[in-house]
Amino acid sequence: MTKYPQEVETVQVSEPRQVLFITDHLGGGGAPVSILGLAKVLTTQGMAVTIVVLSDKVWQPIPEGVNVLRVPFSHRHVIDKIRRFRLHARKVDQLLTRLSLSFDLVVANLHYSHEVIRHTQLAQQAWLCIRTDPGEALLNKKGIAQYKQRRRLRSLYKGSRVIAISHGILESLAKHGAPPAVGKVIYNVIDVEAIHALMEGAVEYDDYVVYVSRLNLRQKRYDRLFRAYQASGIAQPLVVIGDGEEEAAGRLIREMGLENRVILLGKKDNPYPYIRQARLLVLTSDYEGFGRVLAEALVCGTPVVSTDCPSGPREILRNDLSAYLVPLHDEAALARQIAAAIEHPPTISPGHYARFSPDTIADQYRWLMSTEPVSHDL
């Protein structure tokens, strides 16, 4: 009996897509959370994700399977400081040569990384992801200082490939004479499942209003928050979660006679139970890139009231929720809307935050790998 060899089917195994994120740091703030959230979902979908951090500041937990490489740089003298972007870029290029990888997608996050990446071998391939309103850098600048800052914006972003986390960011670039060659709006990833798992913990308060953000007077305007809360006349205490200018905020609370009504809790590793059980979350910023905490509050089912600041809140609070946006400098309207939201809270549904789901956002990054965009996404 003759034996014939079995026919073996040849299976072509494709290599995973290679994604490179470059960032100033993975420390505090919303940007590292967003970068790592995106890295997590792309890795889950079978991509190989590398994050190059241009400092030693890596404070956040790293998702399984994500490769994080630190490439810090410190200048030794003034000349090095002046040439820091080019010198740091040289270190990045040396690392990339050692890695010997061809990346399908390169995204630089945060301003310093934008400056460095344009001097590297990946300058033409990289997307610059802008996570805050670029016009913010022009605030409080006049004359020659404002001219120089606007020139920097134009030098960096005009004619570049830009990802913006809100439409308002692209509009701000255009307003200041720095329109990108290609602009794409991709919102921050909001990990709905993770938030739902984290938000069920117990908290020590009930029937309260919550504020969750850094205590930063220049941007976050906790002075506006305290004044509007006081003017609203609501009975609920205000629970404040966040670090930063805690001493200054405490002084202002005492000056306003709010010691028994405003509670400073400091930073919480898991703020979601506090958001989930609050009657209302309030955001009072002068500017945002996106306003991540607003979307997170909606995931928790918590109504929100926000200033209509550039550039994200209006894109999160749409349709029926747009009524809870108030003009930026109208504290009386803010106070009225806080009281109205307590009296007649809106019902929050998954449709209010579906646009920010991991799969939705990951699909848009996949699109960047397979398509060469040709027009602004305005």
C-alpha positions, 0 to 999 in steps of 0.5 A: 500500500502506497502512502502519500504525503499529506497536503499541507496548507500554507498559512500566511501569517501577517505581521502585526501593525506597528504603532509608535506614540511619542510623548513628553511624559506619562505622568499626571494629567489627562493626556497620559491617560488618553494615550495609554487608553488608546494604546490598550485598545490597539494592543487588544486588537492585535497591534504592536504598540511602542511608546517612547517617553521623552523623560523619566516621568512614567507614573501611570500603570502600563497596559499589558503588551505595550512597550514603553521606552524612556529617552530622557535628555538633559542639557549641560549648558546654554548651547545644549538648551538652545539646541535641545530639540535637535539633540533630543531628536538625535537620541530618538533616531539612535533608538529607532535605528536600534529598534529597526522597525517600520512603523505603520503609524507614528503619533507625537503627543504634546508640544515638546514631542512635536518640536522633537519629532520634526527633527527626526527621521520620522518627521514626514510620517508623523502625525502631531496630536494636539490635546489643548487649544493652541490659542491658549499659548497666546493668552496674556501675551501682547506685542512682540511676545504674542508675535513670537508665539504665533510665529512658533505656532505657524512654524510647527503646525502650518502644513503639518499632519495634525490630529486634534481631539476636538474640532475647536482645536483645528479652528483655533489653528486656522484662526491663528494662521497655522492651518495644517496640510491635513487635519483629522479630528479624533476624540479621546478614548473613554474606556466605558467598561473600565469606568463602569467597573470602577464607579461602583465603590462606596463614598463617604458623602451623599447628595452632593455636587462634585468638581473633578480636576486640577486646582489651577486658577489660570485654566480651571478657574476654581474661583468661578466655581466657588462663586457660582456654587455660592450664588446658586443657592443649592443645599448640596455641599460641593466636593472638590477632587483634585490636587494643585493649588490646594492652599490657595483654594482653601484660603478662598473658601475661607474668605467666602465663608464656605468652610462648612459647604466646600470639601477639598478631598485632594487627588483620588486614584479612583474618582469614579464612585464620587462622580457616579454618586454625585447629583451633578458634576461642574466644570468651570474652565477658561479653556480645554482641549477636550474636557475628558471629565465631562465624557467620563461623568456621562459614562457614570450617568451623572449630569454635567454643567460646563462653561462653553469654553474652547474647545471641547465641551460643546462637542461633548454636550450636544443636542439635549445636553447643550442646554447645560453649557453656559457662556464663558464669563456669565457666572450668573448663568452658571449659577442658575444652570447649576440650580436648574440641573439639580432641580430637573436633571437630564437623563443620561443614556449610552447614546450621549457617549458612544462616540468616545468608545474604544472601538469607535476611536480605534477604527479612526486610528486604523483609518489613518494607517490605510488611507492618505487623507487629503483634506481638513476634517472641519 
